[in-house]
Amino acid sequence: MDLDQLRDVLVRLQQGRTGLEEALAQLAASGHGPAAFARFDTERLQRTGMEEAIFAPGKRPEHLEALIARSLEQHGAVLVTRVPDLEGQRLVGRFPLLDHNPVARTLRYRAAAPPFPAHGTVAVVTAGTADLPVAEEALVTLEQLGSPALRVIDVGVAGIHRLFERLAELRRASALIVVAGMEGALPGVLGGLVDRPVLAVPTSVGVGAYLGGFSALLTMLNTCAPGVAVLNIDNGFGAACLAHRINRLAASSATPPAEEP
């Protein structure tokens, strides 16, 4: 509901052309009022350039369905994250237009072009194949937001020669999302090789003393390479949102100023 629609509801209430309960129901349906289980943030797109995503864990199936339907109605778009495979299949049966990515654990749909796209490229880099679920979450989110992405997979420090083969491409990106588990050294390496923002994402992948991703997290936080920012463990979605903002700013700052007449 935009401001004109909100004003119309309030004016009709003031003039007695609608009742209080009907007005409350309209506001609740629009995201301005309370609902039984959630308040969908319909104005987030205008405030931040991104629609509200739906985090699946902890939500009842009927709540997920209602939120997906609300997002599709409001925006013609939806992104659901951390969806278990069987639940994703069930929801595709309920909403056949949804694209289900079982590796990323996402559901997404967008009827039209993203409202605030970016024209640069975000590189998504993984240390190993086991980091793919987090990287795929970032890639799906970038696609939903409208940032072109470059996928660079399995170039970790155990075979670092593979990284150097892609270095020229990485140096042309607006930002790099670097996803790594185990000891988490790859973001620090790249931070010393490129002049672009490096968004480090530790993953909960490893053996022995990896501590569920804390080992990688601490390595990334303690890197001596400048220009590296660290996201939370497994937070591919958050990294993609930040990279998209950087990508939009990079594209706008690269536009030459208009010549004066």
N, C-alpha and C positions, 0 to 999 in steps of 0.2 A: 504494500500500500504506500503510494507516494503522498506528498503533502496535500495535493489537491483532493485526493480521495479521502484522506483523513479529515480535511476541512469539511468536505461534503457530509460525512457521517456526523460530525459535531454540529453543523448547521441544522441538519434535519432533526437531530436530537433537541437542539435549542428551540426550534420552531414547533416541536411537538409532532412532526411528521413521522417519527420513529420512536419506538419505546426504548427504555433504558436497557432491558435485557437483549433486545435485538442489536443495539449499538455495541454492547459488550461482546456479543457473539461475533460481530463483524471485526472488531478490534482484535479479539483473540485469534481469529482465523488469519488475520494479517500479520501477526507477530507482535502487535502493539499491546496485547493483553495476555492474561494468563491462560494456559491450557492445562489439561489434566496431568501431563507428564513432561512438557517442554515448552520453551518459548523460542520459536524459530526466529533467528535474527535476519529479517528480510532486508535491513538497511546496511548490512555489512559490506555489500558490494559497493555502495556509494561511498562508504567511509574509507575502505581499505583497498578497493579494486579487486576484491576476491569474494566470491560467495561463501557462505558458511558451509564447511565440509561436515560430514556426518561420521562420527567415530562409532564404529559398530559395537565393540565390546561392552557388555553390561546392559545393552538395550534389548528389550523384549521384541520378538518378531513383529508383532503388530505395531509397536512404536517405530521400528525401522521403516516399515511400510508407510506409515503415516508421514514420517519425515521426508522420505523419498518423494512421495506424492506432493507434499507441500513445496519442496524445492523445485520439482518439475513444473508445478503450476506457477510459481513465482518467477523463476528464472529461465525456464526451459533448459535447465542444466542441473546436474547433481554429481557429487563426488562422495563416495562412501569409502572409508579406510578401515583396515584391519578386519576384513570380512572373512570368517572361516569358509573353507571351500564349499561345504555342503550348504551353508546358509546363502552363499553367493549363488549357487545353482538354483536354490529355491526362489530367491528374489528375482533372478532372470526369468523364471517361469511366471512370476507375478508381473514383472515389468520387462517385456521382451526387448525393448529398445536399449537396455543397459548393456554396456560392454564389461564383461567379467574378466579380470586378469588374476588368475589363481596364484601366480608367483608373487605379484605385488599385493595380493589380498585386497583388491579394490573393485569397486563398481563405479562406472562413470558414464555420463551422457552429456552432450551439448548439442542443442538443435541448431545453433548459429555460431558464427565466429566469436571467439572470446571478446568481451567488450573492451578490455585493456591489454592488447597483445604487446609483445616485445619483438624486436627485429634482430637482436643479436643472438648469440648461441650460448647455452649453458652446457658445459661438459660434465657428464656424470661418469665418474671413474671408480672402478672397484679394484681392490687388492686381489680378491679371489672370487671364484664362482659361488662360494658359500655366502658372499655378501649380496648376492643378486636380489633377494626379496626387498631389502631396504633400498637398493638402487632402483629397482623397478617401481617402488612406491614413489620415489622422487621423479622418475621419468613420466609416470602416469599423471602426476600432479602438474608437472611442467606442461604437458600436452593440454591438460584441462585449462590451465591459466593462459596459455598462448605463447610460451617461450620455446623456440626451437631448441632441440637438444642433440648433443653428440654423445654417443655411447662408447665408452672405452672400458673394456672388461678384462679382468684377470691380468693386471700389470703390476702386481705387488713386488715387494723388495726381494723376495726369494728368487725372482727372475727379472731383475730390474732392467735388463736389456730390452725387454718388451715395452717398457715405458718410453724409452728413448726413441723407439720407432714411431710413436704417436705424438712426440713432444711439439712438433711444429703446429699440429692441429690444436693442441691444448693451449698454446700461447696465443691463438686467435680468438679464444672464447672470452665472453664477457665475465664469466665467473666459473669456478670449478667446484662441483660437489664431489668430495673424495670420501669413499665409503670403505672402511677397513675394520676387520676384527683382529683376532690374535693379539700381537703387540701394538698394532695401530700406527706403524711408522710412516706409511705412505703419504699422508697429508703434509707432514713435516718435510719430506723429501721434495714434494712438489712446491711447497712454499719457498724453497730455495732455488727453484728452477723457472718459475713464471712470475710475471709482474701483475697478475690478476688476483682478485680475492679468492681465497681457498676456504671453502666451507667443509670442515672436517666432521664426518659422521661415524662414530664408533658403532660397531655392531656386536651383538651378543653371541659371537661366534668364536670358538677357540677350544683349546684343551688345557687341562691342568690348571695353572694359576691365572687363567684369563678372567676369572671372577665375574662371569656373566656380562662382560663388556667393560668392566671398570678398569681393567688393565689397559685396554686401548684408549679409553677416555682419559686416563691420567697421562699416558704418553702424549696424546694430542694436546692436552692442556699445558704440558711442560715442554712443548717443542720450542726450540730456539729460533726457528724460521719465522720471520716477521710476516704479517699479513694473513695469518691463519685464524679463523674463528671456529669455535667448536660447538656443535649441536649436541643434544642429548642422545643417549644410546638408542639406536634403531630409528632415529627421527628423520626418515627420508622425506616425509611430508613437510616438516618445518624447514628443512634445508631447501627444498624446492620453492617454497613460498618466499624465503629470503633471497634466493638466487634470482627469482623472477623479478623482484623489486630492483635488485642490482642491475639486471638485464635491461629493464625499462629505463632506468636512469642513465645507463651507459648509452643506450640508443638515442635518448633525447639530448644528451650532452654532445653526442657525435654529430648532431644535425647542425650544419653551418648556419649562422644568423642570416636573416634575409637582408639583401642589399637595400640601402636607402635609395629612394627615387631621386 
